[in-house]
Amino acid sequence: MRPIKVLIADDHTLFRQGLQRLLTESDDLVVVGEAVNGEEAVALARQLEPDVALMDVTMPGIGGVEAARRMRQAQPQVQVIMLTVSDKDEHLFASIKAGAHGYLLKNAQRAELIEAIRRVCAGEAIVAPAMAVRLIEEFSTLSQPAEPETDGLTDREIEVLRLVAQGLGNKQIAAELNLSEHTVKTHLRHILDKLHLRSRAQAAAYAARTGLIDHSPRR
């Protein structure tokens, strides 16, 4: 049986090197390439055809969430595991909507990471236990009978909401829409108030559920 081909995408050299050493200790895993940003990850995935891509959520350029979306659109056979430093990461819902099959903390134990790669490659979905609890809580809140209305959102607020759902941070949204970060934060606060939501993660999940996400690649 051939080994599982893994692509690592992370802008931190030491973390990439550590992952590579860790993974190569397993006979059934082989690291076929390393990327330092989202664009490079998408390009290498086309070239190397990995089975699994380990994708840092926050990277220069298009970022991990958008890179995962583009990778899955072009090569749906590639299973993506997102890696994050915090179990409160705001990109959880957007990553799942982008097609990621796994979401793990960067400080996961070696055995947990390797098992996740094997299971995701076999078609399962993996979420770190701490994040799974949060996922259930968020979806439980969103599944209340009274659905929030979107009619009260301005066109600009809808633009901001779509970009939040795509995994962009406030700084990236500000650059995308030619706004200040303060203005983006104000729009986001208004969005949460109008939709009766409590967090950025809920806003991303809401946009995904109601079809507000623009799936066309940004240039």
C-alpha positions as CSV (number, residue, x, y, z in Angstrom):
1,M,0.0,0.0,0.0
2,R,1.5,3.4,-1.0
3,P,2.1,6.0,1.7
4,I,-0.2,9.0,2.2
5,K,1.2,12.0,0.3
6,V,1.1,15.1,2.5
7,L,1.5,18.8,1.6
8,I,2.5,21.2,4.4
9,A,1.4,24.9,4.0
10,D,2.6,27.3,6.7
11,D,4.6,30.5,6.7
12,H,6.6,29.7,9.7
13,T,9.8,27.8,8.7
14,L,10.5,26.2,12.0
15,F,6.9,24.9,12.3
16,R,7.1,23.4,8.8
17,Q,10.4,21.7,9.5
18,G,9.1,20.3,12.7
19,L,6.0,18.9,11.0
20,Q,8.1,17.4,8.3
21,R,10.4,15.6,10.8
22,L,7.4,14.4,12.8
23,L,5.5,13.0,9.8
24,T,8.4,11.3,8.2
25,E,8.8,9.1,11.3
26,S,5.7,7.2,10.1
27,D,6.2,4.7,7.3
28,D,2.8,5.3,5.8
29,L,3.2,9.1,5.4
30,V,5.4,11.0,3.0
31,V,5.8,14.8,2.8
32,V,5.8,15.7,-0.9
33,G,6.1,19.5,-0.6
34,E,6.0,22.6,1.5
35,A,4.3,25.9,0.8
36,V,4.9,29.3,2.6
37,N,1.6,30.9,1.6
38,G,-1.9,30.1,0.2
39,E,-1.1,30.8,-3.5
40,E,1.9,28.5,-3.4
41,A,-0.1,25.8,-1.6
42,V,-2.8,25.8,-4.3
43,A,-0.1,25.7,-7.1
44,L,1.8,22.9,-5.4
45,A,-1.3,20.9,-4.9
46,R,-2.0,20.9,-8.6
47,Q,1.6,19.9,-9.3
48,L,2.1,17.3,-6.6
49,E,-1.4,15.9,-6.2
50,P,-1.2,15.2,-2.4
51,D,-3.7,13.1,-0.6
52,V,-3.8,15.5,2.4
53,A,-2.9,19.1,2.8
54,L,-2.0,20.5,6.2
55,M,-3.0,24.1,5.9
56,D,-2.2,27.0,8.4
57,V,-5.3,29.1,8.8
58,T,-3.4,32.4,8.8
59,M,-0.9,32.9,6.0
60,P,0.2,35.8,3.8
61,G,-1.8,36.4,0.6
62,I,-5.1,34.6,0.2
63,G,-4.8,32.8,3.6
64,G,-5.6,29.3,4.5
65,V,-9.4,29.3,4.2
66,E,-9.4,30.7,0.7
67,A,-6.5,28.4,-0.3
68,A,-8.5,25.5,1.0
69,R,-11.5,26.5,-1.0
70,R,-9.6,26.9,-4.2
71,M,-7.7,23.7,-3.7
72,R,-10.9,21.7,-3.1
73,Q,-12.6,23.3,-6.1
74,A,-9.8,22.4,-8.4
75,Q,-8.9,19.0,-6.8
76,P,-11.8,17.6,-4.7
77,Q,-9.7,14.5,-4.0
78,V,-7.3,16.5,-1.8
79,Q,-8.4,16.3,1.9
80,V,-7.5,19.5,3.8
81,I,-6.8,19.7,7.5
82,M,-6.7,23.3,8.9
83,L,-4.2,24.0,11.6
84,T,-4.7,26.8,14.2
85,V,-3.1,28.1,17.4
86,S,-6.4,28.7,19.3
87,D,-9.5,26.6,20.0
88,K,-11.4,29.9,19.7
89,D,-10.3,30.5,16.1
90,E,-12.8,32.6,14.2
91,H,-12.2,30.7,11.0
92,L,-13.7,27.4,12.1
93,F,-17.0,27.7,10.2
94,A,-15.6,29.3,7.1
95,S,-13.0,26.5,6.9
96,I,-15.7,23.8,7.1
97,K,-17.7,25.6,4.4
98,A,-14.6,25.9,2.3
99,G,-14.4,22.1,2.3
100,A,-11.9,21.3,5.0
101,H,-12.2,17.8,6.5
102,G,-10.2,18.5,9.6
103,Y,-9.5,21.3,12.1
104,L,-6.8,20.8,14.6
105,L,-4.7,22.8,17.1
106,K,-1.1,23.3,16.2
107,N,0.0,21.9,19.6
108,A,-1.8,18.6,18.9
109,Q,0.2,15.6,20.0
110,R,2.1,13.6,17.3
111,A,-0.2,10.6,17.6
112,E,-3.3,12.8,17.3
113,L,-2.1,14.5,14.2
114,I,-1.0,11.4,12.4
115,E,-4.2,9.6,13.3
116,A,-6.2,12.7,11.9
117,I,-4.3,12.5,8.6
118,R,-5.0,8.8,8.3
119,R,-8.7,9.2,9.1
120,V,-9.2,12.3,6.9
121,C,-7.5,10.4,4.1
122,A,-10.0,7.6,4.6
123,G,-12.9,10.1,4.2
124,E,-13.7,11.0,7.8
125,A,-14.0,14.5,9.3
126,I,-11.9,15.5,12.3
127,V,-12.3,18.4,14.6
128,A,-10.2,19.0,17.8
129,P,-12.3,18.0,20.8
130,A,-12.2,21.5,22.3
131,M,-13.4,23.0,19.0
132,A,-16.1,20.3,18.5
133,V,-17.8,21.5,21.7
134,R,-17.8,25.0,20.4
135,L,-19.1,23.9,17.0
136,I,-22.1,22.2,18.6
137,E,-22.8,25.2,20.7
138,E,-22.7,27.6,17.7
139,F,-24.9,25.5,15.5
140,S,-27.4,24.9,18.4
141,T,-27.8,28.7,18.6
142,L,-28.2,29.0,14.9
143,S,-30.9,26.4,14.7
144,Q,-33.4,28.3,16.7
145,P,-36.8,28.5,15.0
146,A,-36.7,32.3,14.5
147,E,-34.4,32.9,11.6
148,P,-32.6,36.3,11.6
149,E,-33.6,38.6,8.8
150,T,-31.1,40.0,6.4
151,D,-33.3,42.8,5.0
152,G,-31.8,45.2,7.5
153,L,-28.2,44.8,6.2
154,T,-26.8,47.5,4.0
155,D,-25.0,46.5,0.8
156,R,-21.7,47.3,2.4
157,E,-22.6,45.2,5.5
158,I,-23.4,42.2,3.2
159,E,-20.0,42.6,1.5
160,V,-18.3,42.6,4.9
161,L,-20.3,39.6,6.0
162,R,-19.3,37.6,2.9
163,L,-15.7,38.4,3.4
164,V,-15.9,37.4,7.1
165,A,-17.4,34.1,6.0
166,Q,-14.5,33.6,3.5
167,G,-12.1,33.7,6.5
168,L,-10.7,37.2,6.0
169,G,-9.5,39.2,9.0
170,N,-10.4,42.8,9.6
171,K,-7.2,44.1,8.1
172,Q,-7.7,42.0,4.9
173,I,-11.3,43.1,4.6
174,A,-10.3,46.7,5.0
175,A,-7.8,46.3,2.1
176,E,-10.3,44.4,0.0
177,L,-13.0,47.1,0.4
178,N,-10.7,50.1,0.7
179,L,-11.9,50.9,4.2
180,S,-10.3,51.5,7.5
181,E,-10.1,48.7,10.0
182,H,-12.2,50.8,12.4
183,T,-14.9,51.1,9.8
184,V,-14.8,47.3,9.2
185,K,-15.2,46.7,13.0
186,T,-18.1,49.1,13.1
187,H,-19.8,47.3,10.2
188,L,-19.2,43.9,11.9
189,R,-20.7,45.2,15.1
190,H,-23.8,46.4,13.2
191,I,-24.1,43.0,11.4
192,L,-24.1,41.1,14.7
193,D,-26.7,43.5,16.2
194,K,-29.0,43.3,13.2
195,L,-28.8,39.5,12.9
196,H,-29.0,39.0,16.6
197,L,-25.8,37.0,16.6
198,R,-23.1,36.9,19.3
199,S,-19.8,36.3,17.5
200,R,-17.9,36.5,14.3
201,A,-18.0,32.7,14.0
202,Q,-21.8,32.8,14.2
203,A,-21.8,35.4,11.4
204,A,-19.7,33.2,9.2
205,A,-21.9,30.2,9.9
206,Y,-25.0,32.3,9.2
207,A,-23.6,33.5,5.8
208,A,-22.8,29.9,4.9
209,R,-26.3,28.7,5.8
210,T,-28.1,31.4,4.0
211,G,-26.1,31.3,0.8
212,L,-24.5,34.8,1.2
213,I,-21.0,33.5,0.5
214,D,-19.7,34.5,-2.9
215,H,-17.9,31.4,-4.1
216,S,-16.3,33.1,-7.1
217,P,-12.5,33.4,-6.6
218,R,-11.2,36.8,-5.7
219,R,-8.5,38.3,-7.8
